[in-house]
Amino acid sequence: MMSRLRKTFVVGLCLVLGTLTNAGNGLAQNAPEAAAPATNAGAGAQSLNGQELNGKIELLTRSLEQTQTELARSRSEIEQLRAMLGEVLKRMDAGATVLPTQGTNAGTGEAAAPAAQISQDDWDLLNARVEEQRQTKVESGSKFRLKLSGLALFNAFDNAGNVDNLDLPSIALPKFAGNPSGGVGASVRQSIIGLTGFGPQLFGARTSADLQMSFYGGLPSGYTATTSGIANLRIARIRFDWENTSAIAGLDTPFFSPNMPTTYMSVAVPGFASAGNLWVYTPTIRVEQRFGGAGTPFKLEAGLLDPSANINYTTTNNLRLPSPAESSRIPTYAIRVSYNKKSEARPASFGVGGVYSPQEFFGNYHQDGWVATADWKFALLPRTELSGQFFTGRGIDGFGGLPQDPYPLQNQFLYTALTARLLANVGVIGGWSQLKFRWNAQHEFNVAAGTGGRNSAGLRQALGTSFPTPFIPARNEMIFGNYIFRPRSDLLFSAEYRRLRTYEITGSPNSAGQVGLAVGFLF
């Protein structure tokens, strides 16, 4: 357009110059005649030439004005094009910081892929995502980041046989004549809410904290007793993480029992909680030291724990009395050594641990509780994973993994003076293992089995001298199989069948089964 305007301007200027030249030549030729006395014919010719010149000048003036108008419009369009080009260049520069640019890779000399073209639709989508993240940000009372997470979980189930807990059975109970056997129901009590806070760096360590709560702390009274639960604290821990060292303090799962079975029918209480899985949430102070390279590190963990009191005893008041481990005034010590291979395709982990728990009972009776553990998780074949745990020891009822009395004694003195110390001297053994098969990111199958029990001869002797005699099973076995379908990363469906078999000190075992469906939404 500029070249066309320039040509028009040059042509117009040539016309003006040519006209002025012709007019000058005419005046020069008529100069002798003009010197003579003027006549009526000469005056008329001169008047006619002046009118033609004025008309041509006026025409050229209008042409120049039109050319100036078009030139101004062209300048405006050029400025708009420059602004649009600048915006495009800025976006391309911004994209170049994320996408590889054309050239060579540093250090390799290989040609890199050419820069990708970013369309306006992509930019609009990216801006929409940024705005969405700004709108859904969790506000904190401090200037540091806070993340909200959780699991909204609905469970439906059908039980065959008598169990200690309808929605989350842990042991099978005897059948009584005339008493209905089994039941069907639904629950949302295993839903979980969690908060994770990220703090400043302190002494070179990254600080953070976790808080988790569920609604499985008991049943309220009233019309909502079967559909709601009392909130209880699961995890509340503070972390200090350096490059190779971490320090953790708070309420946590036992670090010497890191693996958990995969099941959405038993979330508030982990799977095999009474059949070989040491799990009880315990106040803990521990230190973790990592050795070796980033791909295959060795890890050493050591800490002090405050195990729960034996759950065979309950009280109706709010008084918190010391457990046998707390009465000794010596904390429980634990250590674990593990090898961990961090591989996305074939991860592997193997660890061994030990626990020492001094305990003090009524009558100045001292008992040293202890446990030795082993845990594993590794890939057998492509898409498969084997995980589990084994333990043996005595005096570790406070860490779970064993069947407990479903009808706990109400008299604290009788329990602590006689029953508790007799049970603390009985040897225990247990463990569990799970085989996982992942077809893809959406389909997963799990089959698992676990068992936990006490030495039968020692248990019979302890219960024979205890009054009143509690109902404490000798051994408990559980198996389950489930299918988990995840159509999206935040939505899951699961179908599961589990079977329980509980052995008393005499007689045939009690058995029960459960078929369950779970629907969960993760946020």
N, C-alpha and C positions, 0 to 999 in steps of 0.2 A: 504493500500500500504506500509505503514511503517513496519507493522509486517512482510509482505512478504519479504521486503528488509532485515530486521533484520535476518529472518530465513536463507536467502541466504548467508548473511555475516557470520553467525555462522557456517553453513555447510561448507562453503569454508575454514574457519579458522580451523575447525576440520580435514578437508582433509590435510591441510598443516601440522598440528601437527602430524597426523597419518603417513604421508609420511616421515617426518623428524625422527619420532620414528623408523620406519622400517629401514630407512637408517642407523640410529645409531646402531641398533641391528646387521645388516649385517656387519658393520665395526668391531663391537666387536668380532663376531664369526670368522672373517678372520684375526684377529690381530696376532695369532701365525704364520699363514702362511705368513703374511706380514713381520714378523720379519725375516723370512728366506730370503735367497738371492732371488731376483726377478727373475721370468722366463718369457718367452714370453707369456704363457697362462694366468698367473696372471695379467700381464700388460694389456692384452686385456679385461679381465673381469672387471678390475677397470675402464678402459676407457668406457666400456658399461654402468656401473652403473652411472657414472658421467653425461653421455649424457641424460639418462632417468630422472635424478633429475633436470637437467637444463630445460628439456622440461616441466616437471610438474610445476616448479617454474614460467616459462614464461606463462603457461596456467592460473595459479592462479593470476598472475599479471594482465593479460588482464581482467580476471573476476572481480578483485577488481576495476580496472579502469572503467569498465562498470557499476559496482555497484555505484561508486562515481558519475558518470554522471547522473544515474537515481535518486540518492539521491539529487543532486543539482536541477534537474528538479522538483522533488517533493517539495523541499523547496520553489521554485519559485511559484508553484501552491498553496501551503499553504499560502504564503504571499498574493497572489491575493484573495484567499477565505477570509482571515482575513479582507482585505480592503473592500470587498463587504459586509461582515457581519457587519463591523463598520458603513457603510453607511446605511444599513437597520435599525440598532439600532438607529441611529440618526433620521431617518425618523419616526420610531415608537415613539421615545421620543417626537418629534415635534407634532405628531398626538395626543399624550396623553394629551397635554395641551389644546386641543380643544374637543376631544372625551372623554367620561367617561371611567375611568379605572376600572378594576376588583377590587372589594373590597367592602367597605361599605361607604355609604354616611355620611358625617360629620353631626353630630347633629341628625340624624334619626336612625342610626344603621341598615338601610335596605341595602340589597345587591344591589350593582350597576350593571349596564349592563356590560358585558365583552367588552374589547377594540375592536374596529372595525378594520378589516384588510384593509389596504390601498394599492390598487394595483398601479402598475407603470402608468397605464392609468389615474388613478385619479390624481396622482402627476403631470403628464404631462399637464392635463387639468387645474389644479390649477395654475401651472406656466404660462400657456398661458393666463389665466385670469389676473394674476398679471401684465404680460407684456402689456396686452391690456389696463389696467388701467393706467399704466405708460405712454403709448403713448397718451391716450386721456385726460390727465390731463391739466386743464386750467392754464396757467401760469399767475402769478400776478406780479405787480410791487413791491409788498412787499413779505416778506417771509411767509405770512399767506395764508390760503386756500381760493380759489375763485371757485364758482360753477356757471356754465352757464345753464340756463333753458329757456324754451320757448314753444310756440305753433304755428306751421305752420298750418293755418286754411284756407280752401277753402269753400266758401258758394255759392250755386246756389239757386235761388228763383224765384217764380212766384207770383205776386201780383194781386189781384182782387179788384178794387176800387182805389181811390186816397189817397195817404199817403204823409206825410211830407218828408220821406226819403225812397228811393227805396230799398236799401239793408238792412236797419235797421229801419223799420217804428215804430213810437211811438204814433202817433195819426192819425185818419182818417179825411180826408178833404172833403168838399162838392164837388159834381160832377157838372161840368160846361158843358153846351150844346155845342156840337161840339168838346169837348176836349177828347182825348183818355183816357180811364179808365183802370188803371192797367199797368203792364209791367213785363218783364222777364229779368233776368240778372245774373251776377256772380261777386264775389268780393273776394279779399284776404286781405282787409284792416283791418280785425279784428285779424290778426296774432299778437303775442306778443313775445317780447324778454325780458328776465329777468336775472339779476345778483345778486348773494348773496355772500357777503364777510364775513369771520369769522376772527375777530381780537383777540388781546390779552386780558387777564384779567386785569380789571382796577377797583381799589377799591373793589376787590372781586367779580366783576360782569363780566359775559361773554359778550363781545361786538360783534355786527354783524350789517350788513346793507343790505338793499334790494333796488333794482332799477328795475323798470318795464317800458317798453315803448310799445306803439302800433302805428298803422299807420292810426288812425282815427281822426287826428287833423285837417282835412280839405282836400279839393280836389285841386290838382295842375292844372294849365292850360296846354293846349297842348293835344297831341294825347293820353297820358296815364292817362287822368283825371279820367276815369271810372274804371281803373284797379289798380290804386295805390293811396296812400294817404300820407299826411304829417305826419311825426312822432310827437307824443305828449307824454308827461310824464304822467304816471298813478300813480306810487308809487315811492317814494324816502324817505326812513326812516332809522333812526339809532336807535338801541336797546341796552339797558343795562339790562341784566337779572341776578338778584340774585335768591336765592332759592325760596323766596316767594314774591318778588317784582320785577317789571319791569318798566323801564322808556323809553318812545318812543318819538321821535321827528322827524318831517318831513311831507311830503305829504302822506296822508293816507285816507282810507275810514272812514266814521264816526263810531267811536267805539260804539256808542249807537244804531247802525244799523248793527249788525254783520252778519246776514244771507243774502244769495243771492240765487235766483232761479237757477235751473240747466237747462241751455240751451246753445247750441253751435251756435244758430242763433243770439244771442245777447250777445257778449262777451266784445267788446270794451266799450259798454255802457251796464250795467247789465240789466237783465230782469225786467220789470215793472218800468223802470226808470221814466216814466211819468204816472204811474198807481199804486201808493202806496208804492214805494220802495225808501227810503231815501238813497242816494248813492254817492253824488258828492264828488270827491277827494278834500280834504281840508287840508291846512297846520294846523298841530296839534301838541301840546305838551301835553302828558298825562302820568299819573302814574297808574299802575295796582298793586293792593295788593291782594294776594290770602290767604284765611283762610281755616281752617279745614284740614282734612287728604288728602292724595294724591288721594284717590278714589272718594271722594265727596266734593270738595272744594267750598267754597263761594268766590266770587270775587267782588272787589270794584274797579271801574275805574272812574277817574276824570281828566278833562283836559281843556285846552283853545284852541279855534278854530278860524280860520279866514275864514268864509264862503264866497263863491263866490258871486259876484254881480249878481243881478237878470238877467237871461239870455235872458229876453225880450229886452235887450238893446245891440246893437252892434255898433262898431265904425270902421271907415276905416283907422284910423291912429294907430300908435304904442304907443300912450300915455296911461298910466295906471292911471286912476283916482280912488279915493277912493269910495268904495261901501257905502251904508248907514250904515252898521255895522262898517266899518272902520272909517267912519266919526264921530262916537260917541266916538272914542278914548278909548273904553272899549271893551276888548275881549269878545267873546262869550263863555259862561261857559256851561259845560255839565258834567253829572254824570250818571253812570249806576251801578246797583247792580244785580248780577246774581248768580244762582245756577247751577253748572255743574257737571254731573255725568259722569265720564270717564270710560265707559264700552265698550269693543269691540263689544259685542253682542247687548246691548241695551243702547246706549248713550242717554243722556238727558240734556237739557239746557233750562233755563227760566230766563229772565231778564226784568227789568223795568228801564227806564231812563228818564231824563229830560234835557231840553236845555233852557237857558235864553240868549237872543240876543238883547241887546239895540241897537237902530238904530236912526240915526239923518238924517233928510231930509231938503230940501230947506225951507226957512222961519222959521228956528228954530223949526221945527215940530219934536217932539220926539215920538218915538213909541217903545214899548217893545215887541219884538217877543219872542215867547215861544213855546215849544212842549213837549208833554208827549208821551212816547213810551212804547211798550211791545213787546218782541220777544220770540219765542219758537222754540224748535226742540226736538222731542222725538219719540220713536218707538211706534206705535200703536199695531201692530201684528208682528210676525216674518217676516223679509224681508221688512217691510214697515216703512216709516218715514214721520212724519208730521212736517213741518216747516213753519215759516211765521213771520209777523210783523204787528203791528197796531200803528197808531199815530194820534194825534189831536193837534191843536194849531192855531197859526196865525203868519204871518210875517216870514215864513221859506222857501220862494221860492228859496233861495240860496242853499238849500239842496236837491232839486229835489223832485221826488215823485208826481208832479202835472203836468198837461198839460200846455204847454207854447204856446205863440203866434208863429206860424210858419213864420210870416212876421214881424219881429221885427222892431221897430221904429228906424230911423236913427238920430233923433234929441234928443240929450242927455238932453237938458234943459227941453223940454216938458215932457220927461219921468220922470226925477228925481223930477221935481217941482210939478207934479200933479199925474201922473198915478201910480208911484211906491209907494207913501205914501198912496194912496187910497187902493191899493191892499194889503199893509202890515196890514191893519186893518180888512181884511176879514178873517173869520174863515175858517180853512181847516180841512179835515179829510181823512184818507186813510189807506190802508193796503193790504196785499196779503197773500196767503197761498198756499202751495204746498204739494201734496201727492206723495211720491216716493216709487216705488216697485222694489226691486232688486231680480230678479230671481236667478242669481248667479253673479260671478265676471264679466261675459261677457255681460249679458243682463240686461237692466235697462229701466223702464218706469216712466215718470213723467207727472202729470196733475196739472195745477196751474191756479189760477185766482187772479186778482188784480184790485183795483180801487183807484182813487185819485181825489179829487175835492174840490171846494170852495163853501161856502154858496151862494146859488143862489140869494137870495134877496140882500145880501151885494154886490155881484159881479155886479148885474144889476144897483145898485145905484152908484157904483164906475165907471162903464163904461159909465153910462148916463151923468156924469159930467166931463168926460175926453175928451179932444180934442187934436189930432184926436183920434177917438175911435179905440183901438186895438182889434184884433181878439183873445180873450182869452177864451178858452173853459171852461165851468163850471165844467164838470166832464169827466173823461176818464176811460174806462173799457177795460180790456184785459184778454183773456184766451188763454192757449196754452196746447198742449199735444205733447210729443215727445218720441221717442224710440232711445236708445243709445246702440250701439253694439261695444264692445271692444274685438277684436280677440286677441290682445296683450296689454300689459300694456302701450305701447307707440303709439298705433294706435287706432283710433276711427272712427265710422261712425254714423251719426244721421239723422233721418227724423223727421220733425216737422210741425205741423199746428198751426197757431195762428189766433185769431180773435180780431179785434179792434172795439170799439164803442165809439164815442166821442160826447158829448152833448154840444151844445151851450146854451146861456142863453135863447133862444127861439127856437121853431121849433123842428122838428124830429131829431134824432141823425144821424150822419154820420157813415157809417160802411165800413170796408175793411177786407180783409183776405190775408194770405200769406202761401204758401206751400214752404218749404225749405229743402235742403239737405246739410249736412256739412261733410267734410272729414278733420280730424285733425291728426297731428303727434306731439307728445310731446317729447321733448328732454331736 
